[in-house]
């Protein structure tokens, strides 16, 4: 896994640390060669997908896509309204999907259009043919037929909310 450094914008490294940026043990250090503040390995933990309702979204992601339900816990919005903390992820993956029920008109307006009608999510699979067949049998809406690209086989599908995803597998 690659490591992407955190960059300090403006000032010198000593000035940045002296002005309140926390130093987190010996792992955090300024790299003169890279010109950045290195804070150790990082990874993307969650990506939020705004949905209309939790349970149908859980069924879609765990059933049609084969994800695992990692967490489904009661929680509260920042305004104190009840919600759930629902996380799904592909088996063995480090990054998960937070299924976030739309809360209010602004959030409801983006359900299914989080990437402005572009493909915004990319699901990589080891066996493209098997995944495509399983998802088709589960009723997943594919917008394109499978095609060969320089990076592998790909077909565009919609999730339960209407967002576009690429299903990508080896060529």
C-alpha positions as CSV (number, residue, x, y, z in Angstrom):
1,X,0.0,0.0,0.0
2,X,1.4,3.4,-0.9
3,X,1.8,6.1,1.7
4,X,0.6,9.6,0.9
5,X,2.2,12.3,3.0
6,X,0.3,15.2,4.6
7,X,1.5,18.5,3.3
8,X,2.0,21.6,5.4
9,X,0.8,24.7,3.5
10,X,3.0,27.8,4.0
11,X,5.7,28.4,6.5
12,X,8.6,26.3,7.5
13,X,8.3,22.9,9.2
14,X,9.5,24.2,12.5
15,X,7.1,27.1,12.4
16,X,4.2,24.8,11.6
17,X,4.9,22.5,14.5
18,X,5.4,25.5,16.8
19,X,2.1,27.0,15.8
20,X,-0.1,24.3,17.2
21,X,0.0,21.4,14.7
22,X,0.3,18.3,16.9
23,X,3.3,16.1,16.8
24,X,2.1,12.6,17.2
25,X,5.1,10.7,18.7
26,X,8.2,9.8,16.8
27,X,6.3,8.7,13.6
28,X,5.5,12.3,12.7
29,X,8.3,14.2,11.1
30,X,9.1,16.8,8.5
31,X,10.6,15.4,5.3
32,X,12.9,17.9,3.6
33,X,13.3,15.7,0.6
34,X,9.5,15.3,0.1
35,X,8.7,18.8,1.3
36,X,6.0,17.6,3.6
37,X,5.0,16.6,7.1
38,X,4.9,12.8,7.2
39,X,2.3,11.5,9.7
40,X,2.7,7.7,9.1
41,X,0.7,5.4,6.9
42,X,-2.9,6.4,6.1
43,X,-5.8,4.7,4.4
44,X,-9.3,5.6,3.4
45,X,-11.6,4.1,6.0
46,X,-15.2,4.9,4.8
47,X,-17.0,6.4,1.8
48,X,-20.6,7.6,2.4
49,X,-23.4,6.7,0.1
50,X,-26.6,8.6,0.9
51,X,-29.7,6.3,0.6
52,X,-33.4,6.7,1.1
53,X,-33.8,3.9,3.7
54,X,-31.3,1.7,5.6
55,X,-32.8,-1.8,5.3
56,X,-33.3,-1.9,1.5
57,X,-29.7,-0.5,1.1
58,X,-28.3,-3.2,3.4
59,X,-30.1,-5.9,1.4
60,X,-28.7,-4.5,-1.9
61,X,-25.1,-4.2,-0.7
62,X,-25.0,-7.5,1.2
63,X,-27.2,-9.5,-1.2
64,X,-26.7,-8.2,-4.7
65,X,-23.1,-7.0,-4.3
66,X,-21.9,-9.6,-1.7
67,X,-20.7,-7.1,0.8
68,X,-20.5,-7.9,4.6
69,X,-22.5,-6.0,7.1
70,X,-19.8,-4.7,9.5
71,X,-21.9,-2.5,11.8
72,X,-25.5,-1.5,12.3
73,X,-25.8,0.6,15.5
74,X,-28.2,3.2,16.7
75,X,-26.9,6.7,16.8
76,X,-28.0,10.3,16.8
77,X,-27.6,13.1,14.2
78,X,-25.8,16.3,15.3
79,X,-29.2,17.8,16.0
80,X,-30.2,14.8,18.2
81,X,-32.5,12.9,15.8
82,X,-32.3,9.1,15.7
83,X,-30.3,7.5,12.9
84,X,-28.2,4.4,12.4
85,X,-24.5,3.9,11.8
86,X,-24.5,1.3,9.0
87,X,-21.2,0.1,7.5
88,X,-20.9,-2.5,4.7
89,X,-17.7,-3.6,2.9
90,X,-16.5,-6.1,0.4
91,X,-15.1,-9.3,2.1
92,X,-11.5,-8.7,3.1
93,X,-11.5,-5.0,2.2
94,X,-10.1,-2.3,4.4
95,X,-12.4,0.5,3.0
96,X,-16.1,0.3,3.8
97,X,-19.3,2.1,2.7
98,X,-21.2,4.1,5.2
99,X,-24.9,3.8,4.3
100,X,-26.3,7.2,5.4
101,X,-30.0,7.8,5.3
102,X,-30.8,11.2,3.8
103,X,-31.6,13.7,6.5
104,X,-33.5,16.7,5.2
105,X,-34.2,18.1,1.7
106,X,-30.6,18.9,0.8
107,X,-29.5,15.4,1.4
108,X,-32.6,13.8,-0.2
109,X,-31.8,15.8,-3.3
110,X,-28.5,14.1,-3.9
111,X,-29.7,10.5,-3.4
112,X,-28.6,8.7,-6.5
113,X,-26.7,11.6,-7.9
114,X,-23.7,11.9,-5.6
115,X,-21.2,12.1,-8.5
116,X,-23.3,14.4,-10.7
117,X,-24.4,11.4,-13.0
118,X,-20.8,10.3,-13.4
119,X,-19.4,7.0,-12.3
120,X,-18.3,7.8,-8.7
121,X,-17.6,4.4,-7.3
122,X,-15.4,1.5,-8.5
123,X,-15.8,-2.1,-7.5
124,X,-12.8,-4.3,-8.4
125,X,-13.4,-8.0,-8.5
126,X,-11.1,-11.0,-9.1
127,X,-13.6,-12.9,-11.4
128,X,-15.4,-10.4,-13.6
129,X,-17.6,-13.0,-15.3
130,X,-18.8,-14.6,-12.0
131,X,-19.5,-11.2,-10.4
132,X,-21.4,-9.9,-13.4
133,X,-23.5,-13.1,-13.6
134,X,-24.3,-13.1,-9.9
135,X,-25.2,-9.4,-9.9
136,X,-27.3,-9.7,-13.0
137,X,-29.2,-12.6,-11.5
138,X,-29.7,-10.5,-8.3
139,X,-31.4,-7.8,-10.4
140,X,-28.6,-5.2,-10.5
141,X,-29.3,-2.7,-13.2
142,X,-26.4,-2.6,-15.6
143,X,-26.2,0.5,-17.9
144,X,-23.6,-0.9,-20.2
145,X,-22.6,-4.3,-21.5
146,X,-19.2,-5.6,-20.4
147,X,-16.4,-4.2,-22.5
148,X,-12.6,-4.4,-22.6
149,X,-10.6,-1.4,-21.5
150,X,-6.8,-1.1,-21.0
151,X,-7.3,-1.5,-17.2
152,X,-9.6,-4.6,-17.5
153,X,-13.1,-5.6,-18.2
154,X,-15.7,-3.0,-17.1
155,X,-19.5,-2.6,-17.0
156,X,-21.4,0.3,-15.4
157,X,-24.2,-0.4,-13.0
158,X,-26.5,1.6,-10.6
159,X,-26.7,1.0,-6.8
160,X,-30.0,0.9,-5.0
161,X,-29.9,4.7,-4.6
162,X,-29.2,5.3,-8.3
163,X,-25.4,6.1,-8.2
164,X,-23.3,4.9,-11.0
165,X,-20.5,2.3,-10.3
166,X,-17.9,0.6,-12.5
167,X,-17.6,-3.2,-12.0
168,X,-14.0,-3.8,-12.9
169,X,-12.1,-7.1,-13.3
170,X,-9.0,-8.4,-14.9
171,X,-8.9,-8.4,-18.7
